[in-house]
Amino acid sequence: MHAVWIQQLSAWATRQPRRLKQLILALLDLIALPLCFWLLLGLHEGRGFPQSFLSQLPMMGLILCFQFPIFIRTGLYRAVLRYTGDRFFIGTLQSTSLAYLLAIGTAHTLGWTQSHPPLFWVSLGFMLLAMLGGLRWLARQILLQRQRGHIGRAPVAIYGAGSAGIQLLRALEHSLELRVVGIIDDEQQLHGKRIHGETVHAPHQIEDLIERYSLQRILLAMPSVSAKRRQELLNFLSPFPVKIQEMPSLDDLALGVGQTGLLQEIRPSSLLGRDPIKPDPSLMARAIAGKAVMVTGAGGSIGSELCRQILQQQPSVLILVERSEFFLYDTERKLLAMAQKLEQQVEIKPILACVRDSDRMRQIIRAFHVETLFHAAAYKHVPIVEFNPIEGVQNNIFGTYHTAQVAVQEGVQNITLISTDKAVRPTNIMGATKRMAELVIQGMAAHYPQTHFSIVRFGNVLASSGSVIPLFQEQIRQGGPVTVTEKEITRYFMTIPEATQLVIQAGAMKESGVIYVLDMGKPIRIYDCARRLIELSGYQVKDAEHPQGDIEIIFTGLRPGEKLHEELFIGEDISPTPHPRIQRVREETLPWQELQTVLQELKQASDAFDQEAVRTLLTRSATGYRPAPDIMDHVWLKKADK
């Protein structure tokens, strides 16, 4: 009955307008002072109604004359009590002390304090501090009661009793959705102790917490833990039937990237189990700081992250070239917000353009006197390009050729092509066109030695557009099934920030015309990724061993042009670079005249929509292309039917 009454009072107080709540708090402060005098005089005089109470009314009025202006000035009536913390209560004590000391000093000058000994006034000060602080604490508890009700609030446990865990615990006091039922930590000395009212449990007690509280989520509050330790935790937690969420990393919070909010889904990078190597500041800045830098494909996953990394190196101007209006707008908006947060004065220029239009590229490069160019524009989705091969040739090969050719003619100093592991012994059009783009840049590097060219090759990047990880996450949210092409299929993975940092550093290395390959670690089995994501989302995989599981993984077979395993190197001529995660590789190139002939023939064939000629030319042009038996182009097939 008592709890119900408090809940009703809390609900009533929460619904009241802010002005009324401020007025009530001021009224309580007004009552508190006479109450303190009443109690202390009663104790001092030892009888019912204190005879000297009325004589102290002038003193009360003097204290209030100091108290209210100071409280208003210091914002004690502006604070939202539900969301206050230690600072607010310290501020209350400071403001009360200041008002009381000023009043006592004034009263002493007027001779008003002689009616009682000094101990009386000291005791009154402490009682007033306790009364005003206690009133605010009590009001806060009443307002929080509505949020502390268990109905509709999911029980969760916080993993990590450090500063991040304590901050998360205090933040969740205000949550209408989550209710913390305990803290989990590895430190034995903390087990059994209480932090802000919650008991610290050992990791082996998680099963008991699940049984006792019907635990639904475990919140990782360890934003700075190493990747290896994070993966160990995820391996340990994944068998439990609870959803795992985590606090954003400190870097993400500082730059304002990633998911918004206090909690987020487990980052795909946690699946890698390794820490990224910190970039070399001198390499990061060498071709960027103070220069006019242009990024093609600036709205894509790689292009937009490249722009974020470039912005941090303070170029004089950053030119965003993108053919999608929406992606260009979105990238510019995020970069402007980031520049404001970093307090940088970099000019950001969003340009709608297509890399296949050499005249447009010339206008842009000439207008901004571009010094460094990162060419990220490409069609990269294997099945889509397989169904649209001519577009892949025009964009990936000739977009690269025209942009690089114009850049050389206009005096661009550094040109970096972003390539892919699918260019190695390709079995699809996308990979073949990217290998041809590599040959174009290698040929131009030999023919135009005054320009520094780099080619950077790497595998899949986590959470990029077209990556399997976002697809799996969406399928899990919809309740499954999760689709994997083959159980044994593997891919190299790297985080987008890590990949783009290495791209910038490789592009700043001195040797021109070289293919730099990023160390992607060991290839990861896609099936294992899918299984891990299902378990970390709090579900059980439905299979032969667990027929009553939640989400099934089904195998759909390799898609057109898809490999079971990807490679990073064509030849064996591999050598290290000054950076431990970047390797240098020398591979077959085409002489300039032969390259020109191939490009001319490819242009004629693609303009004529001659699919067979395009396949033949790509096969014999040192690309290593092994095409699928059949042409997959939808338009070509439709014409053939007729």
PEKA-V460554 format. One line per field, one symbol per residue. phi: phi as a letter, one per 40 degrees, with the letter a starting at -180 (. if undefined). A space follows every 10 residues. Layout:
phi->???
This chain:
phi->.ccccccccc cccccccccc cccccccccc cccdccddcc cccccgadcc ccccccddcc cccccccccc ccccgccccc ddbcbdcccc cccccccccc cccccccccc gccccbcddc ccccccccdc cccccccccc ccccdccccc cgbccbbbch bcccccccdc ccdcccbbbc bibbaccccc cgcbbfgbcc bcdccccccc ccbfdbabbc bbcbcccccc cdcccccdcc cbcbbacccc cccccgbgcc hcbacdcdcc ccgacccccc dccccdbbdg bcbbbcgccc dccccdcccc dccfccabbb baccccccdc ccdccccccc ccfbbccbbc bcabcccccc ccdccccbfc bbbbcbcacb cdcccccbcc cccccccccc cccccccccc gccbbbccba ccccfcbacd cccccccccc cccccccbcc bcbbbbbacc bcgccgcccd ccccccccgg ccbbcacccb acbacccccc ccdccccccc ccgccbbccc gccbccdccc cccccccgbb ccaccbcccc bcbbbbgccd gcccbcbbbc bbcbbcbccc bbbbbbbdbb ddcccccccc ccccccccfc cccccccccc bgcgcbccdb cbdccdcccc cc
